[in-house]
């Protein structure tokens, strides 16, 4: 049996006593010692040629008790209540066959999944550019209709790549001052000369900050006044220039 050292009899005996305990064999009081020795001998004989690990042996027994194992004729094997070399072998063969069929079934299911949901091919640089332009165009339309963009995280990354590092602390303070989780309303800034910022319904202050920075950047640079093609060219040029510099 796998994981059991033939030289280390204590391991085999430990396994034997565990089998006897779990099978719950009823030994006669008159010949108990003899019957226990006989059972241990039978288990040793089985363990010497078994292909299973002790864990697999007990798993096979659990499968047996659930009616999951069958013989060559398809008949469900019944749980054993005695220590029997031939029965152990029969259960082992049924267990190995069950695992083989189960593995084939898993492979079959995996093949079906791959057939129904084939892996998407990796996008080419041209495909990625088309996706970016599609995104720019979509948010340009949203900007014209709603006055703000939705993909602020993407625009924020592009703005950062443009090395926009100088940000007024007053501007940051004003943003933080206007953050209220899950609330919409008007700025509660006490200083009328400060920039007026509409509160946005957000849970995360970082998301709120990014939204304000991006939409303020768009407003400050009058990007809403650009045509669609100019808008696309503006952001794509930032992407391409920063990508080239990253390569270098």
C-alpha positions as CSV (number, residue, x, y, z in Angstrom):
1,X,0.0,0.0,0.0
2,X,1.3,3.5,-0.9
3,X,2.7,5.6,1.9
4,X,3.1,2.5,4.2
5,X,6.6,1.3,4.8
6,X,6.9,-2.5,4.6
7,X,9.8,-2.3,7.0
8,X,7.9,-0.2,9.5
9,X,5.4,-2.7,10.9
10,X,4.0,-0.1,13.3
11,X,2.6,1.9,10.3
12,X,0.9,-1.2,8.9
13,X,-0.4,-2.3,12.3
14,X,-1.7,1.3,12.9
15,X,-3.6,1.1,9.5
16,X,-4.8,-2.4,10.4
17,X,-6.3,-1.3,13.8
18,X,-7.9,1.7,12.1
19,X,-9.5,-0.5,9.5
20,X,-10.8,-2.9,12.2
21,X,-12.1,0.0,14.2
22,X,-14.0,1.6,11.3
23,X,-15.3,-1.6,10.0
24,X,-16.6,-2.3,13.5
25,X,-16.0,-6.0,13.4
26,X,-17.7,-8.1,16.1
27,X,-15.2,-10.6,17.4
28,X,-16.3,-13.5,19.5
29,X,-15.3,-13.2,23.1
30,X,-14.0,-16.7,23.2
31,X,-11.6,-16.4,20.3
32,X,-11.2,-12.6,20.2
33,X,-7.3,-12.5,20.3
34,X,-7.1,-15.2,17.6
35,X,-9.7,-13.4,15.3
36,X,-8.0,-10.0,15.8
37,X,-4.6,-11.6,14.8
38,X,-6.3,-13.2,11.8
39,X,-7.9,-9.9,10.7
40,X,-4.5,-8.0,11.1
41,X,-2.8,-10.7,9.0
42,X,-5.5,-10.4,6.3
43,X,-5.1,-6.6,6.2
44,X,-1.4,-6.9,6.0
45,X,-1.7,-9.2,3.1
46,X,-4.0,-6.7,1.4
47,X,-1.8,-3.7,2.2
48,X,1.3,-5.5,0.7
49,X,-0.2,-5.5,-2.8
50,X,-2.7,-2.6,-2.7
51,X,-2.3,0.4,-5.1
52,X,-4.2,2.8,-2.8
53,X,-3.0,5.1,-0.1
54,X,-4.6,4.7,3.4
55,X,-6.6,7.9,2.7
56,X,-7.8,6.5,-0.6
57,X,-8.7,3.2,1.1
58,X,-11.1,5.0,3.5
59,X,-12.4,7.2,0.7
60,X,-13.3,4.1,-1.2
61,X,-15.1,2.7,1.8
62,X,-17.0,6.0,2.1
63,X,-18.0,5.7,-1.6
64,X,-19.0,2.1,-0.9
65,X,-21.4,3.2,1.9
66,X,-23.0,5.7,-0.4
67,X,-23.7,3.1,-3.1
68,X,-21.3,4.8,-5.6
69,X,-19.2,1.7,-6.4
70,X,-20.2,-1.1,-8.7
71,X,-18.8,-4.5,-9.9
72,X,-18.1,-5.4,-13.5
73,X,-21.8,-6.3,-14.1
74,X,-22.9,-2.9,-12.9
75,X,-24.3,-4.2,-9.6
76,X,-23.9,-1.8,-6.6
77,X,-21.4,-3.2,-4.1
78,X,-22.7,-3.6,-0.6
79,X,-20.7,-2.3,2.4
80,X,-18.7,-5.0,4.1
81,X,-18.9,-5.8,7.8
82,X,-15.9,-8.1,8.0
83,X,-12.2,-8.2,7.2
84,X,-12.0,-10.0,3.9
85,X,-9.0,-9.9,1.5
86,X,-11.1,-10.5,-1.6
87,X,-13.7,-7.9,-0.7
88,X,-11.0,-5.3,-0.2
89,X,-9.6,-6.1,-3.6
90,X,-13.1,-5.9,-5.2
91,X,-13.7,-2.5,-3.6
92,X,-10.3,-1.2,-4.7
93,X,-10.9,-2.3,-8.3
94,X,-14.3,-0.6,-8.3
95,X,-12.9,2.5,-6.7
96,X,-10.1,2.8,-9.3
97,X,-12.6,2.3,-12.1
98,X,-14.9,4.9,-10.6
99,X,-12.1,7.5,-10.3
100,X,-11.0,6.8,-13.9
101,X,-14.6,7.3,-15.2
102,X,-15.0,10.4,-12.9
103,X,-11.8,11.9,-14.4
104,X,-13.0,11.2,-17.9
105,X,-16.3,12.9,-17.0
106,X,-14.4,16.0,-15.7
107,X,-12.3,16.1,-18.8
108,X,-15.5,15.8,-20.9
109,X,-17.1,18.7,-19.0
110,X,-14.0,20.8,-19.4
111,X,-14.0,20.1,-23.2
112,X,-17.7,21.1,-23.4
113,X,-16.9,24.3,-21.5
114,X,-14.1,25.1,-23.9
115,X,-16.4,24.3,-26.9
116,X,-19.2,26.5,-25.5
117,X,-16.9,29.3,-24.2
118,X,-13.8,29.2,-26.3
119,X,-10.9,31.3,-24.9
120,X,-10.9,34.8,-26.4
121,X,-7.9,35.4,-28.6
122,X,-5.5,38.1,-27.4
123,X,-6.2,41.5,-28.8
124,X,-3.8,42.8,-31.4
125,X,-2.4,46.4,-31.0
126,X,-4.9,47.4,-33.8
127,X,-7.8,45.8,-31.9
128,X,-6.8,47.6,-28.7
129,X,-6.6,50.9,-30.5
130,X,-10.1,50.3,-31.9
131,X,-11.4,49.6,-28.3
132,X,-9.8,52.8,-27.0
133,X,-11.3,54.9,-29.8
134,X,-14.7,53.3,-29.1
135,X,-14.3,54.2,-25.5
136,X,-13.3,57.8,-26.3
137,X,-16.2,58.2,-28.6
138,X,-18.7,56.8,-26.1
139,X,-17.5,59.1,-23.3
140,X,-17.4,62.1,-25.6
141,X,-21.1,61.6,-26.3
142,X,-21.8,61.2,-22.6
143,X,-19.9,64.5,-21.9
144,X,-21.9,66.4,-24.5
145,X,-25.2,65.0,-23.2
146,X,-24.6,64.8,-19.4
147,X,-21.7,67.2,-18.9
148,X,-19.3,64.7,-17.5
149,X,-17.5,61.4,-18.4
150,X,-17.9,58.0,-16.8
151,X,-14.5,56.4,-17.4
152,X,-12.7,58.7,-15.0
153,X,-10.2,56.0,-13.9
154,X,-8.9,55.6,-17.5
155,X,-8.8,59.4,-18.1
156,X,-7.1,59.9,-14.7
157,X,-4.3,57.4,-15.6
158,X,-3.8,59.3,-18.9
159,X,-3.7,62.6,-17.1
160,X,-1.1,61.3,-14.7
161,X,1.0,59.9,-17.6
162,X,1.0,63.5,-19.0
163,X,3.0,64.3,-15.8
164,X,0.3,66.5,-14.2
165,X,2.0,66.6,-10.9
166,X,1.4,70.1,-9.6
167,X,-1.9,70.2,-7.8
168,X,-3.0,73.1,-5.5
169,X,-3.4,72.0,-1.9
170,X,-6.3,74.4,-1.8
171,X,-7.9,72.4,-4.6
172,X,-7.4,69.1,-2.8
173,X,-8.8,70.6,0.4
174,X,-11.8,71.8,-1.4
175,X,-12.4,68.3,-2.9
176,X,-12.1,66.7,0.5
177,X,-14.3,69.3,2.0
178,X,-17.0,68.4,-0.5
179,X,-16.9,64.6,0.1
180,X,-20.0,63.2,1.8
181,X,-20.6,59.4,1.4
182,X,-23.9,58.5,-0.3
183,X,-25.1,62.1,-0.3
184,X,-26.0,64.5,-3.0
185,X,-26.3,68.2,-2.6
186,X,-24.5,71.6,-2.8
187,X,-21.1,72.3,-1.5
188,X,-21.1,73.3,2.2
189,X,-17.9,75.4,1.8
190,X,-18.1,78.5,3.9
191,X,-15.8,80.5,1.7
192,X,-17.8,81.9,-1.3
193,X,-14.6,82.6,-3.3
194,X,-13.6,78.9,-3.3
195,X,-14.3,76.8,-6.4
196,X,-17.9,75.4,-6.3
197,X,-18.0,71.7,-6.6
198,X,-21.2,69.6,-6.9
199,X,-21.2,66.7,-4.5
200,X,-21.2,63.4,-6.2
201,X,-22.8,60.3,-4.6
202,X,-19.8,58.1,-3.8
203,X,-18.8,55.7,-1.1
204,X,-15.0,55.8,-1.8
205,X,-13.2,59.1,-1.3
206,X,-10.5,58.1,-3.8
207,X,-13.1,57.5,-6.5
208,X,-14.7,60.9,-5.6
209,X,-11.3,62.6,-5.8
210,X,-10.5,61.1,-9.3
211,X,-14.0,62.0,-10.6
212,X,-13.5,65.7,-9.5
213,X,-9.9,65.9,-10.8
214,X,-10.8,64.5,-14.3
215,X,-14.0,66.5,-14.7
216,X,-12.2,69.7,-13.5
217,X,-9.3,68.9,-15.9
218,X,-11.8,68.6,-18.8
219,X,-13.5,71.8,-17.8
220,X,-10.2,73.8,-17.3
221,X,-8.8,72.7,-20.7
222,X,-12.2,73.3,-22.4
223,X,-12.2,69.7,-23.8
224,X,-15.9,69.7,-24.1
225,X,-15.6,72.3,-26.9
226,X,-13.5,69.9,-29.0
227,X,-15.1,68.1,-31.9
228,X,-15.4,64.3,-31.6
229,X,-12.3,63.7,-33.8
230,X,-10.3,66.3,-31.8
231,X,-11.4,64.7,-28.5
232,X,-10.3,61.3,-29.7
233,X,-7.0,62.6,-31.1
234,X,-6.3,64.5,-27.8
235,X,-6.5,61.4,-25.6
236,X,-5.0,59.0,-28.1
237,X,-1.9,61.2,-28.5
238,X,-1.3,61.2,-24.8
239,X,-1.6,57.4,-24.8
240,X,0.7,56.9,-27.7
241,X,3.3,59.4,-26.5
242,X,3.5,58.0,-23.0
243,X,3.6,54.4,-24.4
244,X,6.6,55.3,-26.5
245,X,8.4,56.9,-23.6
246,X,7.7,53.9,-21.4
247,X,9.4,51.7,-24.1
248,X,12.4,53.9,-24.1
